[in-house]
Amino acid sequence: MDDGAFAGFSEQARRRLPRLFADYIDGGAHGERTMARNRAAFGQWGIVPRGLRDVSSINLATQCFGRSWALPVFLAPLGFAGMFHAHGEQGAAYAAHKRGVGMGVSTFSIAPMEKVAATGADLMAQIYVFRDRALTRDMLERARACGMDGIILTIDTAITPVRERDMRNGFRHLSRPTATQMAGLLRHPSWLYGQVRGGAMPNVGNIAGYTGSRGVMAQARDVVAQIDAGLDWDDLAWLRATWGGTLVVKGIMHPDDAIRAAEIGADGLIISNHGGRQMDPAPATLDVLPAIAQAVGGRVDIMLDSGIRRGGDVVAALALGARAVSIGRPWAWGLAAGGARGVGLVLDTLAREISDVMALAGLPDIAAVRAAGRNALWRF
Ligand SMILES: Cc1cc2nc3c(=O)[nH]c(=O)nc-3n(C[C@H](O)[C@H](O)[C@H](O)COP(=O)(O)O)c2cc1C
């Protein structure tokens, strides 16, 4: 797979992590065709160089979902990130805070959201609507209590599909590691040392209180079983009525769903196919973006994720109607490779490329990119 500007980080992450975690990050559903298509879609758009415009200063400041960020980039919610490096989700949040960008805290965060929030970062809690609504209410209460005024409802995980790499590695049975799995973990002593010293191994801290089970995978299994596959639009309306803050729906891939979510009162949408980890085959997010942007017509802000690996990818997505993008695997690789510093470097790498592309396209700020729209682009 083409890891773009992050190839150095992904290589290091693969060396540092036990195979089972490296594959968990890298893998997708079924034939991983959607994952490949996400990348290929960006390859179909060029950005046309323009000269004789004042680009002596490039401003990447962005407004999205009623928040202000220094870059049009958000750290996507990633489950189990605390397993990738002892700095865990707090390390990523610290890096996001220092760079002035936002971050989503996964339901399956190894660190409880309260600890991640203590970094002072601009966070949104990623939630599911559980069968037991009292658990969802509790998540909302906790998010509010630790100062988060925004939530992200993920809607593309009604079921968890086969991910062949995880099946091969026995990822979902990690609570009782086999001898082969143990040997794999022991072959990565610096990772293991960091985990043991960080004390992160035993719990999915964010949801440990909702399950009587012990061990990361057993706890995750209990809570995955709480994800309500019967969820429908009435439940979104329930959530809208229950949560007074910013509500963003993640996993929108069809214009009709975008319109309906906006009508129910969602404040924002994330066009996402979960980085190719859920539906395979699904279209690339970049391919569905123009029709969705046209359908919502600026009523709600749109973020796009899945396959962003270059600054040019970000500029193309903004020109086609997104207000910002989010990155998943890139920050997982950065974290695994170098903890909080690694996540910071991932953000710096992307910021530098975005800035290069905008300067050479004669687009000094994000408003200029959005105003130029397709006029800045070339369809190959
Ligand atoms: C390791 C990993 C764990 C993830 N866990 C979650 C999660 O707990 N909740 C969620 O809404 N999305 C989750 N996602 C999806 C991301 O939020 C995001 O949509 C996706 O990673 C974007 O694609 P990219 O990795 O190509 O940038 C996860 C993705 C990865 C790679």
The ligand as a Gaussian input file, in Angstrom:
#p B3LYP/6-31G(d) Opt

LIG

0 1
 C       -6.542000       1.073000      14.085000
 C       -7.832000       1.758000      13.798000
 C       -8.837000       1.807000      14.765000
 C      -10.040000       2.501000      14.510000
 N      -10.974000       2.589000      15.496000
 C      -12.079000       3.367000      15.296000
 C      -13.007000       3.582000      16.340000
 O      -12.836000       3.073000      17.455000
 N      -14.097000       4.348000      16.079000
 C      -14.301000       4.940000      14.851000
 O      -15.293000       5.642000      14.659000
 N      -13.424000       4.740000      13.838000
 C      -12.313000       3.993000      14.035000
 N      -11.412000       3.831000      13.016000
 C      -11.631000       4.532000      11.727000
 C      -10.962000       5.917000      11.741000
 O      -11.630000       6.777000      12.628000
 C      -10.948000       6.567000      10.354000
 O      -12.255000       6.594000       9.837000
 C      -10.025000       5.855000       9.360000
 O       -8.863000       5.390000      10.007000
 C       -9.633000       6.814000       8.248000
 O       -8.880000       6.171000       7.259000
 P       -7.275000       6.194000       7.200000
 O       -6.792000       5.265000       8.254000
 O       -6.998000       5.710000       5.827000
 O       -6.799000       7.616000       7.435000
 C      -10.230000       3.106000      13.241000
 C       -9.238000       3.021000      12.266000
 C       -8.048000       2.369000      12.522000
 C       -6.965000       2.357000      11.478000

